[in-house]
Amino acid sequence: MALEFKLPDIGEGIAEGEITRWHVQEGQTVKENDPFVEVMTDKATVEITAPASGKIAAIKFAAGATAPVGAVIAVIETSGGSGAALQKAQAATASAGSATDRPAAPAPKPAVAASGSASASAFASAAAPARAAAPMADGGNGGVAVAAASGERVLAAPAVRRRARELGIDLRQVAGSGPAGRVSGNDLDQFVQSRGAGRSAAPALARPVAPAPVAGGATEERLPLRGIRKRIAERMHKSKATAAHFTYVDELDATNLVELREALKPSAAEKGVKLTYMPFIIQATIAALKKFPMLNATLDDEKQEIVVKNYWHVGFACDTDQGLVVPVIKDADRRTLLNLGAAVQDLTARARESKLSLDEVSGSTFTITNAGNIGGLFATPVINWPEVAILGVHKIADRAVVKNGAIVIRKTMYLSVSIDHRVVDGATGARFMNEVLQLLEDPRRLLLGSL
């Protein structure tokens, strides 16, 4: 019988998804729960498994095409009795939109309420979705690494598969330590180390085809604008076309902040937290937002209403192998400095492992982007639409400054805030920045009731 597989509703009010990759081809035979198709929404990229065993009779949407929820995206010819399996699979997929590709015993996270909509990126854009793989069948292996038998489909996240292809490694040779023998990035790393494998060991067939020469001996390569990069382009254009951007920059004397962080790092480390500057910056930002709430708002263009948020869900840009991702710390104002540090550490690690859920990249009311570890003086971040402001944090450097009439060396950094001038006046933005600077220049004030 022919089963029509419809794009499932993966939640969060999503109406459509972009087909970023098919794991199957027309005429191919698949087994139920084999990797089937990857679909990207405004929230995340989800890997959907085959709803039933059979032969792929038709693929209705090519890679790069956008399909509405409920549209038939593929037809599978199956033997009898698969209809119930399809219904079960579609129901499971609908509830898997916020599921993650985590191990059986994930690291504990700070408990906090959560809800919301899409997030943003760093200096160039306003949203880069996280990747969330749909869960495979349960069946832990007690922590014992197991290699897949020849011919079996290996369970692995899309990012792991992509890296294995780049290295020319057959995933069936890699011992998976996850549930049901699932291969993780760590498993792949251990395999590379044990075999001495690397990019140079990849067979010729696994290497990209060299670009064709063009006039003058130059070469060029054309890449389809799809997936995460397409979402970044769309959100960036939406923000620039909608918000009336202006950027305000000021210099922070971070000497006291550096000293306080160094003093607190050992105590934080004893509790398993690698204390960065971000928790201090988040606390100072929230305190300033409470004094200037118009920066913690959105503009409803359709209703011509400014929506001031009386909750503080702070997003922070995170650079990953899959692109820029913005994890969101919900109700950040209710967290202590140490708790914020734990949340930043946890979300950053799981963002880089492609293990964030949809909810964890949704609902920010204000975004902070930090390129200080990369370099540069300062930048003008693009607002995370529909928010009305974004804070840019830049590198700390030793600079000669005048203090009490004398030239001294201090630890300084630039902060920049981009604001939608339709909602926030320049004077308000400057006062907001002054409040952030005052708190970070005397960061002991942040510790009152915080630790």
Secondary structure as a PSIPRED ss2 file (coil, helix, strand):
# PSIPRED VFORMAT (PSIPRED V4.0)

   1 M C   1.000  0.000  0.000
   2 A E   0.000  0.000  1.000
   3 L E   0.000  0.000  1.000
   4 E E   0.000  0.000  1.000
   5 F E   0.000  0.000  1.000
   6 K E   0.000  0.000  1.000
   7 L C   1.000  0.000  0.000
   8 P C   1.000  0.000  0.000
   9 D C   1.000  0.000  0.000
  10 I C   1.000  0.000  0.000
  11 G C   1.000  0.000  0.000
  12 E C   1.000  0.000  0.000
  13 G C   1.000  0.000  0.000
  14 I C   1.000  0.000  0.000
  15 A C   1.000  0.000  0.000
  16 E E   0.000  0.000  1.000
  17 G E   0.000  0.000  1.000
  18 E E   0.000  0.000  1.000
  19 I E   0.000  0.000  1.000
  20 T E   0.000  0.000  1.000
  21 R E   0.000  0.000  1.000
  22 W E   0.000  0.000  1.000
  23 H C   1.000  0.000  0.000
  24 V C   1.000  0.000  0.000
  25 Q C   1.000  0.000  0.000
  26 E C   1.000  0.000  0.000
  27 G C   1.000  0.000  0.000
  28 Q C   1.000  0.000  0.000
  29 T E   0.000  0.000  1.000
  30 V E   0.000  0.000  1.000
  31 K C   1.000  0.000  0.000
  32 E C   1.000  0.000  0.000
  33 N C   1.000  0.000  0.000
  34 D C   1.000  0.000  0.000
  35 P E   0.000  0.000  1.000
  36 F E   0.000  0.000  1.000
  37 V E   0.000  0.000  1.000
  38 E E   0.000  0.000  1.000
  39 V E   0.000  0.000  1.000
  40 M E   0.000  0.000  1.000
  41 T C   1.000  0.000  0.000
  42 D C   1.000  0.000  0.000
  43 K C   1.000  0.000  0.000
  44 A E   0.000  0.000  1.000
  45 T E   0.000  0.000  1.000
  46 V E   0.000  0.000  1.000
  47 E E   0.000  0.000  1.000
  48 I E   0.000  0.000  1.000
  49 T E   0.000  0.000  1.000
  50 A C   1.000  0.000  0.000
  51 P C   1.000  0.000  0.000
  52 A C   1.000  0.000  0.000
  53 S C   1.000  0.000  0.000
  54 G E   0.000  0.000  1.000
  55 K E   0.000  0.000  1.000
  56 I E   0.000  0.000  1.000
  57 A E   0.000  0.000  1.000
  58 A E   0.000  0.000  1.000
  59 I E   0.000  0.000  1.000
  60 K C   1.000  0.000  0.000
  61 F C   1.000  0.000  0.000
  62 A C   1.000  0.000  0.000
  63 A C   1.000  0.000  0.000
  64 G C   1.000  0.000  0.000
  65 A C   1.000  0.000  0.000
  66 T E   0.000  0.000  1.000
  67 A E   0.000  0.000  1.000
  68 P E   0.000  0.000  1.000
  69 V C   1.000  0.000  0.000
  70 G C   1.000  0.000  0.000
  71 A C   1.000  0.000  0.000
  72 V E   0.000  0.000  1.000
  73 I E   0.000  0.000  1.000
  74 A E   0.000  0.000  1.000
  75 V E   0.000  0.000  1.000
  76 I E   0.000  0.000  1.000
  77 E E   0.000  0.000  1.000
  78 T C   1.000  0.000  0.000
  79 S C   1.000  0.000  0.000
  80 G C   1.000  0.000  0.000
  81 G C   1.000  0.000  0.000
  82 S C   1.000  0.000  0.000
  83 G H   0.000  1.000  0.000
  84 A H   0.000  1.000  0.000
  85 A H   0.000  1.000  0.000
  86 L H   0.000  1.000  0.000
  87 Q H   0.000  1.000  0.000
  88 K H   0.000  1.000  0.000
  89 A H   0.000  1.000  0.000
  90 Q H   0.000  1.000  0.000
  91 A H   0.000  1.000  0.000
  92 A H   0.000  1.000  0.000
  93 T H   0.000  1.000  0.000
  94 A H   0.000  1.000  0.000
  95 S C   1.000  0.000  0.000
  96 A C   1.000  0.000  0.000
  97 G C   1.000  0.000  0.000
  98 S C   1.000  0.000  0.000
  99 A C   1.000  0.000  0.000
 100 T C   1.000  0.000  0.000
 101 D C   1.000  0.000  0.000
 102 R C   1.000  0.000  0.000
 103 P C   1.000  0.000  0.000
 104 A C   1.000  0.000  0.000
 105 A C   1.000  0.000  0.000
 106 P C   1.000  0.000  0.000
 107 A C   1.000  0.000  0.000
 108 P C   1.000  0.000  0.000
 109 K C   1.000  0.000  0.000
 110 P C   1.000  0.000  0.000
 111 A C   1.000  0.000  0.000
 112 V C   1.000  0.000  0.000
 113 A C   1.000  0.000  0.000
 114 A C   1.000  0.000  0.000
 115 S C   1.000  0.000  0.000
 116 G C   1.000  0.000  0.000
 117 S C   1.000  0.000  0.000
 118 A E   0.000  0.000  1.000
 119 S C   1.000  0.000  0.000
 120 A C   1.000  0.000  0.000
 121 S C   1.000  0.000  0.000
 122 A C   1.000  0.000  0.000
 123 F C   1.000  0.000  0.000
 124 A C   1.000  0.000  0.000
 125 S C   1.000  0.000  0.000
 126 A C   1.000  0.000  0.000
 127 A C   1.000  0.000  0.000
 128 A C   1.000  0.000  0.000
 129 P C   1.000  0.000  0.000
 130 A E   0.000  0.000  1.000
 131 R E   0.000  0.000  1.000
 132 A C   1.000  0.000  0.000
 133 A C   1.000  0.000  0.000
 134 A C   1.000  0.000  0.000
 135 P C   1.000  0.000  0.000
 136 M C   1.000  0.000  0.000
 137 A C   1.000  0.000  0.000
 138 D C   1.000  0.000  0.000
 139 G C   1.000  0.000  0.000
 140 G C   1.000  0.000  0.000
 141 N C   1.000  0.000  0.000
 142 G C   1.000  0.000  0.000
 143 G C   1.000  0.000  0.000
 144 V C   1.000  0.000  0.000
 145 A C   1.000  0.000  0.000
 146 V E   0.000  0.000  1.000
 147 A E   0.000  0.000  1.000
 148 A C   1.000  0.000  0.000
 149 A C   1.000  0.000  0.000
 150 S C   1.000  0.000  0.000
 151 G C   1.000  0.000  0.000
 152 E C   1.000  0.000  0.000
 153 R C   1.000  0.000  0.000
 154 V C   1.000  0.000  0.000
 155 L C   1.000  0.000  0.000
 156 A E   0.000  0.000  1.000
 157 A C   1.000  0.000  0.000
 158 P H   0.000  1.000  0.000
 159 A H   0.000  1.000  0.000
 160 V H   0.000  1.000  0.000
 161 R H   0.000  1.000  0.000
 162 R H   0.000  1.000  0.000
 163 R H   0.000  1.000  0.000
 164 A H   0.000  1.000  0.000
 165 R H   0.000  1.000  0.000
 166 E H   0.000  1.000  0.000
 167 L H   0.000  1.000  0.000
 168 G C   1.000  0.000  0.000
 169 I C   1.000  0.000  0.000
 170 D C   1.000  0.000  0.000
 171 L H   0.000  1.000  0.000
 172 R H   0.000  1.000  0.000
 173 Q H   0.000  1.000  0.000
 174 V C   1.000  0.000  0.000
 175 A E   0.000  0.000  1.000
 176 G E   0.000  0.000  1.000
 177 S C   1.000  0.000  0.000
 178 G C   1.000  0.000  0.000
 179 P H   0.000  1.000  0.000
 180 A H   0.000  1.000  0.000
 181 G H   0.000  1.000  0.000
 182 R C   1.000  0.000  0.000
 183 V E   0.000  0.000  1.000
 184 S C   1.000  0.000  0.000
 185 G H   0.000  1.000  0.000
 186 N H   0.000  1.000  0.000
 187 D H   0.000  1.000  0.000
 188 L H   0.000  1.000  0.000
 189 D H   0.000  1.000  0.000
 190 Q H   0.000  1.000  0.000
 191 F H   0.000  1.000  0.000
 192 V H   0.000  1.000  0.000
 193 Q H   0.000  1.000  0.000
 194 S H   0.000  1.000  0.000
 195 R H   0.000  1.000  0.000
 196 G C   1.000  0.000  0.000
 197 A C   1.000  0.000  0.000
 198 G C   1.000  0.000  0.000
 199 R H   0.000  1.000  0.000
 200 S H   0.000  1.000  0.000
 201 A H   0.000  1.000  0.000
 202 A C   1.000  0.000  0.000
 203 P C   1.000  0.000  0.000
 204 A H   0.000  1.000  0.000
 205 L H   0.000  1.000  0.000
 206 A H   0.000  1.000  0.000
 207 R C   1.000  0.000  0.000
 208 P C   1.000  0.000  0.000
 209 V C   1.000  0.000  0.000
 210 A C   1.000  0.000  0.000
 211 P C   1.000  0.000  0.000
 212 A C   1.000  0.000  0.000
 213 P E   0.000  0.000  1.000
 214 V C   1.000  0.000  0.000
 215 A H   0.000  1.000  0.000
 216 G H   0.000  1.000  0.000
 217 G H   0.000  1.000  0.000
 218 A C   1.000  0.000  0.000
 219 T E   0.000  0.000  1.000
 220 E C   1.000  0.000  0.000
 221 E C   1.000  0.000  0.000
 222 R C   1.000  0.000  0.000
 223 L C   1.000  0.000  0.000
 224 P C   1.000  0.000  0.000
 225 L C   1.000  0.000  0.000
 226 R C   1.000  0.000  0.000
 227 G H   0.000  1.000  0.000
 228 I H   0.000  1.000  0.000
 229 R H   0.000  1.000  0.000
 230 K H   0.000  1.000  0.000
 231 R H   0.000  1.000  0.000
 232 I H   0.000  1.000  0.000
 233 A H   0.000  1.000  0.000
 234 E H   0.000  1.000  0.000
 235 R H   0.000  1.000  0.000
 236 M H   0.000  1.000  0.000
 237 H H   0.000  1.000  0.000
 238 K H   0.000  1.000  0.000
 239 S H   0.000  1.000  0.000
 240 K H   0.000  1.000  0.000
 241 A H   0.000  1.000  0.000
 242 T H   0.000  1.000  0.000
 243 A C   1.000  0.000  0.000
 244 A C   1.000  0.000  0.000
 245 H E   0.000  0.000  1.000
 246 F E   0.000  0.000  1.000
 247 T E   0.000  0.000  1.000
 248 Y E   0.000  0.000  1.000
 249 V E   0.000  0.000  1.000
 250 D E   0.000  0.000  1.000
 251 E E   0.000  0.000  1.000
 252 L E   0.000  0.000  1.000
 253 D E   0.000  0.000  1.000
 254 A C   1.000  0.000  0.000
 255 T H   0.000  1.000  0.000
 256 N H   0.000  1.000  0.000
 257 L H   0.000  1.000  0.000
 258 V H   0.000  1.000  0.000
 259 E H   0.000  1.000  0.000
 260 L H   0.000  1.000  0.000
 261 R H   0.000  1.000  0.000
 262 E H   0.000  1.000  0.000
 263 A H   0.000  1.000  0.000
 264 L H   0.000  1.000  0.000
 265 K H   0.000  1.000  0.000
 266 P H   0.000  1.000  0.000
 267 S H   0.000  1.000  0.000
 268 A H   0.000  1.000  0.000
 269 A H   0.000  1.000  0.000
 270 E H   0.000  1.000  0.000
 271 K C   1.000  0.000  0.000
 272 G C   1.000  0.000  0.000
 273 V C   1.000  0.000  0.000
 274 K C   1.000  0.000  0.000
 275 L C   1.000  0.000  0.000
 276 T C   1.000  0.000  0.000
 277 Y C   1.000  0.000  0.000
 278 M H   0.000  1.000  0.000
 279 P H   0.000  1.000  0.000
 280 F H   0.000  1.000  0.000
 281 I H   0.000  1.000  0.000
 282 I H   0.000  1.000  0.000
 283 Q H   0.000  1.000  0.000
 284 A H   0.000  1.000  0.000
 285 T H   0.000  1.000  0.000
 286 I H   0.000  1.000  0.000
 287 A H   0.000  1.000  0.000
 288 A H   0.000  1.000  0.000
 289 L H   0.000  1.000  0.000
 290 K H   0.000  1.000  0.000
 291 K H   0.000  1.000  0.000
 292 F C   1.000  0.000  0.000
 293 P H   0.000  1.000  0.000
 294 M H   0.000  1.000  0.000
 295 L H   0.000  1.000  0.000
 296 N C   1.000  0.000  0.000
 297 A E   0.000  0.000  1.000
 298 T E   0.000  0.000  1.000
 299 L E   0.000  0.000  1.000
 300 D E   0.000  0.000  1.000
 301 D C   1.000  0.000  0.000
 302 E C   1.000  0.000  0.000
 303 K C   1.000  0.000  0.000
 304 Q C   1.000  0.000  0.000
 305 E E   0.000  0.000  1.000
 306 I E   0.000  0.000  1.000
 307 V E   0.000  0.000  1.000
 308 V E   0.000  0.000  1.000
 309 K C   1.000  0.000  0.000
 310 N C   1.000  0.000  0.000
 311 Y C   1.000  0.000  0.000
 312 W C   1.000  0.000  0.000
 313 H C   1.000  0.000  0.000
 314 V E   0.000  0.000  1.000
 315 G E   0.000  0.000  1.000
 316 F E   0.000  0.000  1.000
 317 A C   1.000  0.000  0.000
 318 C E   0.000  0.000  1.000
 319 D E   0.000  0.000  1.000
 320 T E   0.000  0.000  1.000
 321 D C   1.000  0.000  0.000
 322 Q C   1.000  0.000  0.000
 323 G E   0.000  0.000  1.000
 324 L E   0.000  0.000  1.000
 325 V E   0.000  0.000  1.000
 326 V C   1.000  0.000  0.000
 327 P C   1.000  0.000  0.000
 328 V E   0.000  0.000  1.000
 329 I E   0.000  0.000  1.000
 330 K C   1.000  0.000  0.000
 331 D C   1.000  0.000  0.000
 332 A H   0.000  1.000  0.000
 333 D H   0.000  1.000  0.000
 334 R H   0.000  1.000  0.000
 335 R C   1.000  0.000  0.000
 336 T C   1.000  0.000  0.000
 337 L H   0.000  1.000  0.000
 338 L H   0.000  1.000  0.000
 339 N H   0.000  1.000  0.000
 340 L H   0.000  1.000  0.000
 341 G H   0.000  1.000  0.000
 342 A H   0.000  1.000  0.000
 343 A H   0.000  1.000  0.000
 344 V H   0.000  1.000  0.000
 345 Q H   0.000  1.000  0.000
 346 D H   0.000  1.000  0.000
 347 L H   0.000  1.000  0.000
 348 T H   0.000  1.000  0.000
 349 A H   0.000  1.000  0.000
 350 R H   0.000  1.000  0.000
 351 A H   0.000  1.000  0.000
 352 R H   0.000  1.000  0.000
 353 E C   1.000  0.000  0.000
 354 S C   1.000  0.000  0.000
 355 K C   1.000  0.000  0.000
 356 L C   1.000  0.000  0.000
 357 S C   1.000  0.000  0.000
 358 L H   0.000  1.000  0.000
 359 D H   0.000  1.000  0.000
 360 E H   0.000  1.000  0.000
 361 V H   0.000  1.000  0.000
 362 S E   0.000  0.000  1.000
 363 G C   1.000  0.000  0.000
 364 S C   1.000  0.000  0.000
 365 T C   1.000  0.000  0.000
 366 F E   0.000  0.000  1.000
 367 T E   0.000  0.000  1.000
 368 I E   0.000  0.000  1.000
 369 T E   0.000  0.000  1.000
 370 N E   0.000  0.000  1.000
 371 A C   1.000  0.000  0.000
 372 G C   1.000  0.000  0.000
 373 N C   1.000  0.000  0.000
 374 I C   1.000  0.000  0.000
 375 G C   1.000  0.000  0.000
 376 G C   1.000  0.000  0.000
 377 L C   1.000  0.000  0.000
 378 F C   1.000  0.000  0.000
 379 A C   1.000  0.000  0.000
 380 T C   1.000  0.000  0.000
 381 P C   1.000  0.000  0.000
 382 V C   1.000  0.000  0.000
 383 I C   1.000  0.000  0.000
 384 N C   1.000  0.000  0.000
 385 W C   1.000  0.000  0.000
 386 P C   1.000  0.000  0.000
 387 E E   0.000  0.000  1.000
 388 V C   1.000  0.000  0.000
 389 A E   0.000  0.000  1.000
 390 I E   0.000  0.000  1.000
 391 L E   0.000  0.000  1.000
 392 G E   0.000  0.000  1.000
 393 V E   0.000  0.000  1.000
 394 H E   0.000  0.000  1.000
 395 K E   0.000  0.000  1.000
 396 I E   0.000  0.000  1.000
 397 A E   0.000  0.000  1.000
 398 D E   0.000  0.000  1.000
 399 R E   0.000  0.000  1.000
 400 A E   0.000  0.000  1.000
 401 V E   0.000  0.000  1.000
 402 V E   0.000  0.000  1.000
 403 K E   0.000  0.000  1.000
 404 N C   1.000  0.000  0.000
 405 G C   1.000  0.000  0.000
 406 A E   0.000  0.000  1.000
 407 I E   0.000  0.000  1.000
 408 V E   0.000  0.000  1.000
 409 I E   0.000  0.000  1.000
 410 R E   0.000  0.000  1.000
 411 K E   0.000  0.000  1.000
 412 T E   0.000  0.000  1.000
 413 M E   0.000  0.000  1.000
 414 Y E   0.000  0.000  1.000
 415 L E   0.000  0.000  1.000
 416 S E   0.000  0.000  1.000
 417 V E   0.000  0.000  1.000
 418 S E   0.000  0.000  1.000
 419 I E   0.000  0.000  1.000
 420 D E   0.000  0.000  1.000
 421 H C   1.000  0.000  0.000
 422 R C   1.000  0.000  0.000
 423 V C   1.000  0.000  0.000
 424 V C   1.000  0.000  0.000
 425 D C   1.000  0.000  0.000
 426 G H   0.000  1.000  0.000
 427 A H   0.000  1.000  0.000
 428 T H   0.000  1.000  0.000
 429 G H   0.000  1.000  0.000
 430 A H   0.000  1.000  0.000
 431 R H   0.000  1.000  0.000
 432 F H   0.000  1.000  0.000
 433 M H   0.000  1.000  0.000
 434 N H   0.000  1.000  0.000
 435 E H   0.000  1.000  0.000
 436 V H   0.000  1.000  0.000
 437 L H   0.000  1.000  0.000
 438 Q H   0.000  1.000  0.000
 439 L H   0.000  1.000  0.000
 440 L H   0.000  1.000  0.000
 441 E H   0.000  1.000  0.000
 442 D C   1.000  0.000  0.000
 443 P H   0.000  1.000  0.000
 444 R H   0.000  1.000  0.000
 445 R H   0.000  1.000  0.000
 446 L H   0.000  1.000  0.000
 447 L H   0.000  1.000  0.000
 448 L C   1.000  0.000  0.000
 449 G C   1.000  0.000  0.000
 450 S C   1.000  0.000  0.000
 451 L C   1.000  0.000  0.000
